Amino acid sequence: MRNFLKGKKMWGYVSGTYVVPKNTEEGDTASIDAWEANNAKIITWINNSVEHFIGTQLTKYETAKEV
């Protein structure tokens, strides 16, 4: 998974380099939306790569880093 995410340039979401933007000013909503979309993609990829019973245990986490 690490190599896959590095290839997609998304490893920072798991390593903690990329964190959700805190500034919610109007101009930053696009960056927050992009962060949330990428985070959701990574969680989906992880869930699709593990056994079902493991995936059900991961639903309580909200970020790729937590997963």
C-alpha positions in Angstrom: 0.0 0.0 0.0 2.9 2.4 0.8 4.4 2.0 -2.7 0.9 2.4 -4.3 0.2 5.6 -2.4 3.7 7.0 -3.0 3.1 6.4 -6.7 -0.1 8.3 -6.5 1.7 11.1 -4.5 -0.7 10.5 -1.6 1.5 8.9 1.0 1.5 12.2 3.0 -2.1 11.6 4.0 -1.0 8.4 5.8 2.4 9.7 7.1 0.8 12.9 8.5 2.6 15.3 6.1 -0.7 16.3 4.5 -3.2 17.5 7.2 -6.7 18.8 6.7 -6.5 22.6 6.1 -7.6 24.5 9.1 -8.4 27.8 7.4 -12.0 27.8 6.3 -12.1 31.1 4.5 -14.0 31.0 1.3 -11.0 30.6 -0.9 -9.8 27.6 1.0 -13.0 25.5 0.7 -11.6 24.0 -2.5 -8.4 22.8 -0.7 -10.5 21.4 2.1 -12.7 19.6 -0.4 -9.7 18.2 -2.2 -8.1 17.0 1.0 -11.4 15.3 2.0 -11.8 13.6 -1.4 -8.2 12.3 -1.4 -8.5 11.1 2.2 -11.7 9.2 1.2 -10.0 7.7 -1.8 -7.2 6.3 0.3 -9.5 4.9 2.9 -11.5 3.2 0.1 -8.3 1.8 -1.4 -7.2 0.4 2.0 -10.6 -1.1 2.7 -10.6 -2.7 -0.7 -7.2 -4.3 -0.1 -8.0 -6.0 3.2 -10.4 -8.8 4.2 -14.0 -7.8 4.9 -13.8 -8.4 8.6 -10.8 -6.2 8.9 -12.5 -3.4 6.8 -15.5 -3.4 9.1 -13.1 -2.6 12.0 -11.7 0.4 10.2 -15.0 2.2 9.8 -14.6 3.9 13.1 -11.6 5.9 11.7 -12.1 9.2 9.8 -8.6 9.8 8.4 -6.2 7.7 6.3 -3.6 8.3 8.9 -5.8 6.7 11.6 -6.7 3.8 9.4 
